Amino acid sequence: MRRASERAGAALVALTTICGPVHGASNVAHCADGRLPIFLTFDTGTESQAELIHDVLKKHDVRATFFIANEKAVDGSWSLDPSWAPYWKTLASEGHAFGSHTFDHVYFRGDAGARDVDVRPQFGPRAGRDARWSPAEYCAELDRVGERFRALTGQALDPFWRAPGGRTSSRLIAIGKRCGYRHFGWSAAGFLGDELPSDRYPNALLLERALAHLQAGDIVMAHLGIRSRAQALAPILDPLIAGLKAKGHCFATLRDYPPERAS
């Protein structure tokens, strides 16, 4: 797989080149017409579409947010291997944002007892095995991503996270908050559908649906590649961004998401 090191050293582009002036609460970006941006987010996955997604974002001068777990890529590497450092460094240099997706892509199974949670890691030495974690253990799992990311890039994660599969409870979200992470899911219209079967939900249909329903302030979610879909969804990203821009929308990372707005 080609790595983004070929494009290393790309200049950081300020948020104001894609959004208008900031109004109201600090660190909240607005488009030139006063609307909130649309927030593109990507979870790690097979990484098969990682380069394409980067190229499209760069082409359109758009910043996105990446939620990172140490997932197995199609080439046999892992997304937090040293081999992926050039990719993450390039994205960081271009102003994208990064959150924790739990190191071993740990699925939440339910609240347990008075304060613990039941979980099942998808990867790592405990893959496929149920476990019961204390709040401290869950926080440590979130922090592992940041520790590896800093080692690879020299940059800290942003203070937010996304639970694998979007599975949460009020307790789990509170645990993340206590250890310094705000949880971000996605908007109903923001589910682009790369987990849906492509024979029933072809790219043309998903693109049409996204363009029709996405609104200012929505959080959009897709993956850097996913095994469960035969037709890769990433090729719709180019016409999706172009179409949303034609409607007057702009884009920002979750660093600029309104603090008072439900996420």
N, C-alpha and C positions, 0 to 999 in steps of 0.2 A: 504494500500500500504506500502510495506517495505521501510524504509527510510535509507539514506546513513549514518546515525549516527552509524550503525553497523561497518562502516569502518572508522569512524572519527579518525583523528590523523595520516593518511597516510602521508608519507614523501613527501616533494616537490622534484620533479625530474627536474634537469636542462635541458634547451632546448638543450644543446649540446649533450645530450644522444640520441636525435632523429634527429638532424641535424648536419652537419659538421660545421667547423669554419665559423665565420661571415666574409664576404668579402665586399669590396666597402663601400656603405653608412652605417652609424652607425645604429644599431638596425635592420638590415636586415639580416635574417638568410638565409643560403644556405645549400643545401645538400652536402654530401661529394664530389660529382662530379661537384660541382659548380652550379647546377640547383637550381632554386627557389623551396621552399617547395610547397606542396598543403595545402590549408587552409580550414580545416573542420569547419563549423559553424552550429549552431542549434538555431532555434527560439523556444520560449516556445509555448505550445499548450495545449493539454489535459494532458500532463505529463505521459501518460500511458506507454511510452517507456523510461522514464527518467532513471530509474535504469539500464535497459539493456544497454543503450547508455553509461552510466558511466562505467559499468563493461567492455564493449568492449574497451573503450578508455584506461582504466587501464591495461587491459590484454596486449594491444599492446604498452603501454608506449607512448601514443600519447596525445598531448595537442590540445584542440579545443577552439573555441570562442562561447559564448552563448549570444544571444540577448534576453533580458528579458522584458516581459510585465506581468501584473497581470491578467493572463488568468485563466479561470475556468477549474479545473482538473476533471478527470473522477470520482474521489472519493468525489467530492463536495467541495473540498478545492480550494484555489486560489494559484497560483504559487509564490506569494510574501506574503503568510500567514506565521506566525511564525512556523507552522508545516513543512515548507520547508526549514527553516534555516539550519538544519543539512546537507541537500543535497547541498545547495549552499556553505556552509562552507567547506565541503569536497572537492568540486571541486576547490574552491579557494586555499585550502592548497596544492592541487596537481598541481597548476600552470596554470590552465585554465584562459581564459580571458573572460570579461563580458562587454556587451554594452547595451545601452537603446533601447528598441523596442516600446517606449511610454508606459506609465503606463496602460492606458485603451485600448491598442491596437487600436490606433486612425488611421483610414484610411484617407489619403489625397484625397480630392475631386477636388481640382483645385485652381489656384491662384484667388485672389479676390481683386478688387480695386487696389490701387497703391502699397500696401505692405503686405496685409493680405492673409490668406489662408482659404479655406473652408475645413472642416473636418467632420468626423462622427465616434465617438467612438463606439467600438464594445461592451465594457463592462463598468461597473461603472454606476453612477447615470444618466449619459447623453447617455446611450447606445441607438444606433439606431436613434439618433436625430442629424440633421445637425446643424453645428455651424460655425461661422466665427471667427477666432482667429488672434490676432496680433502676430508679431514675439515674443514678450515677453511671451504671453500665450503659444505659442508652445514650447518655451524654458523651461518654467515651467513644461510642461508635460514631456519633456525629463528628466528634473532634478528629477522629482518625483521618478523615478525608482532608481536613485542613492541614494536618501535619504533613501528609504526603504531598499535597498540592504545594505547600510552601517549599518543601524539599525539592520539588521538580521545577518550580517557577520563581521562587524567591518572593512570592506574593501571597498574602493572606486571603482566605475565603471571605466573602461577604457574610454578614450575620443573618443568613436565612437558610432554610432547608425545605426539602419536599420529601414526604414519605413515599416510598415505593408503592406503586399502584394507587396512590392517593388515599390509602387506608389509614385512618386516624381515629382518635377519640378526643374529647376535650381534655382528658388526662394526658394523653401523649403530646398534644399541642402545648399544654402547660409545662410539661417536662422540657420540651425544646426551648420554650421561652425562658425557663429558669436557668438554662445553661447558655443563654445568649443568642438563640436562633428564633427568628420569626418564621412561621410556617406559611408556605405559598402552595396552594393547589392550582386550579385553573378554572376559567369561566366555562359555562355550559357550551357556549358557542365556540370556545377556544380549543375544544377537543378536536384536533384536525382529523383523527381517525386512522392513524398508522397502525393501530392494533386491530382494525377491522378487516375482514376478508376482502381481498381486492376483487374477487369475482362478483360480489354483491355491492361493493362500494368502490368502484373504480376511481382513479384520480380525478377524472373530469367532474364526477359527481361531488366529490369532497371539496374540490376547489370552488365549484359553483355554490355549494352550501356555505363555505367559509366566507366568501365574498358577500353573500346575501345577508349573513347574520352577525358577523363581527361588528362590534361597536367600540367607540372610544372607551378606554379604561379596561378593556378585556385582557385577560391573561391567556395567551395561546400556548398550547403544549404539543410537542412532538418529540421524537427520539432521534438520536444520531445513527439510527439503523435498528431494525427490529426483525426477529426471525419469523414472527407469526404472520407476516404479510408477504405474499408472493411478489406484488408490484410495489417497488419502493415509492414512498410518498414524497420524498424530498424534492423531486423535480417540480412539484407544484409550488415550491417556495418562491421561485422567481416570479411567475405570474401572480401569485398571491400578494407579494409585497408591491409589485407594480400596480395591481388593481386597487389595493387599499390606499396607496399614495394618490392614485387618480381620484379617489373619493375624498381626498384632503386629510387623510390620516397621517400621523407621524408615529415614531417608535422610540422607545426608551427601555432601559434595563430596570429591573426591580429595585435598584438603588433609589429610583425616583418614584416609587409607588406611594400613593398617599398614605400616611401613617394611620389616618382615621378610617380608611376604607377597608371593609371586610375583604380578606384574601383567601 
